[in-house]
Amino acid sequence: MVILIVLGFIVILLGIALWLYQRNVWRCMECNFTFRVRFSQYLAAPNLGVHQKELYCPYCKKKTECLEERSE
């Protein structure tokens, strides 16, 4: 019974993460390039604050602080 509860909780958390991943894009603080990341990058990237992650920018080719923005 406990295993089912834990598995259900994990599924719910992954569902929330997938929903957030699909609705947002990221903007590099150095070059202002807006881009999307892979889901694995989204989960593995360290958070730097609310709506901020350290991500690899495909335009300036640097690992920089990026801001989360809503995609249109």
Contact map, one row per residue, 1 for C-alpha under 8 A:
111110000000000000000000000000000000000000000000000000000000000000000000
111111000000000000000000000000000000000000000000000000000000000000000000
111111100000000000000000000000000000000000000000000000000000000000000000
111111110000000000000000000000000000000000000000000000000000000000000000
111111111000000000000000000000000000000000000000000000000000000000000000
011111111100000000000000000000000000000000000000000000000000000000000000
001111111110000000000000000000000000000000000000000000000000000000000000
000111111111000000000000000000000000000000000000000000000000000000000000
000011111111100000000000000000000000000000000000000000000000000000000000
000001111111110000000000000000000000000000000000000000000000000000000000
000000111111111000000000000000000000000000000000000000000000000000000000
000000011111111100000000000000000000000000000000000000000000000000000000
000000001111111110000000000000000000000000000000000000000000000000000000
000000000111111111000000000000000000000000000000000000000000000000000000
000000000011111111100000000000000000000000000000000000000000000000000000
000000000001111111110000000000000000000000000000000000000000000000000000
000000000000111111111000000000000000000000100000000000000000000000000000
000000000000011111111100000000000000001000000000000000000000000000000000
000000000000001111111110000000000000000000000000000000000000000000000000
000000000000000111111111000000000000000000000000000000000000000000000000
000000000000000011111111100000000000001001000000000000000000000000000000
000000000000000001111111000000000000000000000000000000000000000000000000
000000000000000000111111100000000000000000000000000000000000000000000110
000000000000000000011111110000000001000000000000000000000000000000011110
000000000000000000001011111000000111100000000000000000000000000000011110
000000000000000000000001111100000111100000000000000000000000000001111000
000000000000000000000000111110011110000000000000000000000000000001111000
000000000000000000000000011111111100000000000000000000001000000111100000
000000000000000000000000001111110000000000000000000000000000000111100000
000000000000000000000000000111110000000000000000000000000001000100000000
000000000000000000000000000111111000000000000000000000000011000000000000
000000000000000000000000001111111100000000000000000000000000000000000000
000000000000000000000000001100111110000000000000000000001010000000000000
000000000000000000000000111100011111000000000000000000000000000000000000
000000000000000000000000111000001111100000000000000000001100000000000000
000000000000000000000001110000000111110000000000000000000000000000000000
000000000000000000000000110000000011111011000000000000000000000000000000
000000000000000000000000000000000001111111000000000000000000000000000000
000000000000000001001000000000000000111111100000000000000000000000000000
000000000000000000000000000000000000011111110000000000000000000000000000
000000000000000000000000000000000000111111111000000000100000000000000000
000000000000000000001000000000000000111111111000000000000000000000000000
000000000000000010000000000000000000001111111000000000000000000000000000
000000000000000000000000000000000000000111111100000000000000000000000000
000000000000000000000000000000000000000011111110000011100000000000000000
000000000000000000000000000000000000000000011111000011000000000000000000
000000000000000000000000000000000000000000001111111111000000000000000000
000000000000000000000000000000000000000000000111110111000000000010000000
000000000000000000000000000000000000000000000011111110000000000000000000
000000000000000000000000000000000000000000000011111100000000000000000000
000000000000000000000000000000000000000000000010111110000000000000111000
000000000000000000000000000000000000000000000011111111000000000011110000
000000000000000000000000000000000000000000001111101111100000000011110000
000000000000000000000000000000000000000000001111000111110000001111000000
000000000000000000000000000000000000000010001000000011111000001111000000
000000000000000000000000000000000000000000000000000001111100111100000000
000000000000000000000000000100001010000000000000000000111111111100000000
000000000000000000000000000000000010000000000000000000011111110000000000
000000000000000000000000000000101000000000000000000000001111100000000000
000000000000000000000000000001100000000000000000000000001111110000000000
000000000000000000000000000000000000000000000000000000011111111000000000
000000000000000000000000000000000000000000000000000000011101111100000000
000000000000000000000000000000000000000000000000000001111000111110000000
000000000000000000000000000111000000000000000000000001111000011111000000
000000000000000000000000000110000000000000000001000111100000001111100000
000000000000000000000000011110000000000000000000000111100000000111110000
000000000000000000000000011110000000000000000000001110000000000011111000
000000000000000000000001111000000000000000000000001110000000000001111100
000000000000000000000001111000000000000000000000001000000000000000111110
000000000000000000000011100000000000000000000000000000000000000000011111
000000000000000000000011100000000000000000000000000000000000000000001111
000000000000000000000000000000000000000000000000000000000000000000000111
